[in-house]
């Protein structure tokens, strides 16, 4: 189990900061959803946690250990990161693509455990029927599900997903997020994901982190964070928030800035 701490992290290019003094905590067994408008810095934050880029200032810790003190092999065995845009080699079968997720654990030979985990994940995601199909024969949504399978097959302690269901239809969105939630709880994974769909974020996240203009605007449980005032201030929309079995956000109209 890994506790992820982001403390006063800033990142930018030259004097142009994308993130400024961002702090958050993500806990094992919970889904933390990062939300916010386009350009808020969500993807940059995920890349920093994944150690793809380094912060200009601040610290990122896994169980209290600064990631700058960890070597690449240590981090790779902890994290599974699925970026928003990813390419699958068309010359590989679906089975081979998913199995590649086991690379941090593979030696010269693929052992039985690697195969069993791959086959289980394919079955859990309903992809076993595509196992022998080449990746270039899949639809966009099917490729996205294969990439999610590749991220899960690594059995990560920290799972980072950037818009994991954006290319999927509503049924597959629910099935994938149900599976991610179940695995997060059962395996005590620390899952951090980016979602643009606020209703999905409200339904599946234990905690929301709202980014706006590179800073944390709010952080807390969905019912605490998803308020009409926040939606107006951050997204520039007037919206109604209904809380029943699930939280439902209904946008009404954009808020037009005063010309005076």
PESULTA-V348313 format. One record per backbone hydrogen bond with DSSP energy under -0.5 kcal/mol. NH is the residue of the N-H (numbers start at 0). CO is the residue of the C=O. Records with the same first field share a line. If there is no record, write none. Layout:
NH=CO + CO
This chain:
3=1 + 25
4=2 + 60
5=23
6=4 + 58
7=5
8=21
9=56
10=18
12=15
13=11
15=12
16=14
17=10
18=10
19=213
21=8
23=5
25=3
28=188
29=26
31=29 + 190
32=30 + 206
33=31 + 192
34=32 + 208
39=36
44=40
45=41
46=42
47=43
48=44
49=45
50=47
51=46
52=46
55=9
56=9
58=6
60=4
61=64
62=2 + 60
64=61
65=63
66=59
68=65
69=66
74=70
75=71
76=72
77=73 + 74
78=74
79=157
81=159
82=80
85=83
88=86
91=88
93=129 + 132
94=130
96=92
97=93
98=94
99=95
100=97
101=98
102=99
104=101
105=101 + 102
106=108
110=108
114=110
115=111
116=112
117=113
118=114
119=115
120=116
121=117
122=118
123=119
124=120
125=122
126=121
127=121
129=126
130=127
132=129
134=91
135=89
136=133
137=134
142=138
143=139
144=140
145=141
146=142
147=143
148=144
149=145
150=146
151=147
152=148
153=149
154=151
156=77
157=77
158=189
159=79 + 157
160=158 + 191
161=81
162=160 + 193
165=162
167=164
172=168
173=169
174=170
175=171
176=172
177=173
178=174
179=175
180=176
181=177
182=178
183=179
184=180
185=181
186=182
187=183
188=183
189=156
190=29 + 188
191=158 + 189
192=31
193=160
194=33
197=195
200=196
201=197
202=198
203=199
204=200
205=30
206=30
207=219
208=32
209=207 + 217
210=34 + 208
211=214
213=39
214=211
216=209 + 214
217=209
219=207
223=220
224=220
225=221
226=224
230=226
231=227
232=228
233=229
234=229 + 230
235=230 + 231
236=230
237=252
238=236
239=249
241=239 + 247
243=241 + 245
247=241
249=239 + 247
250=248
251=237
252=237
254=235
255=253
256=254
